[in-house]
């Protein structure tokens, strides 16, 4: 079984600002959703923090993910290198 496709979708959700002891936070929060599809038609979804740099790092990791076996997580972890990026992809593999 191999991963045939990886989609990265940035998401911005409204989050009404609340005043607290740290001040007022941003009016929205950013997340990134990763969808993996295997050549057998299985799909998995992972979610992590958003923002432009993180989405770029996820997209760059796709070169290691597409064609890989989703059960060989240690090999993917070593190839991807960034723990935060790997964790989002790992959740999609385990899904």
Secondary structure, 3 states (H helix, E strand, C coil): CCEEEEEEEEEEEECCCCEECCEECCCEEEEEEEEEEECCCCEEEEEEECCHHHHHHHHHHHHHHCCCCCCCHHHHHHHHCCHHHHHHHHHHHHC
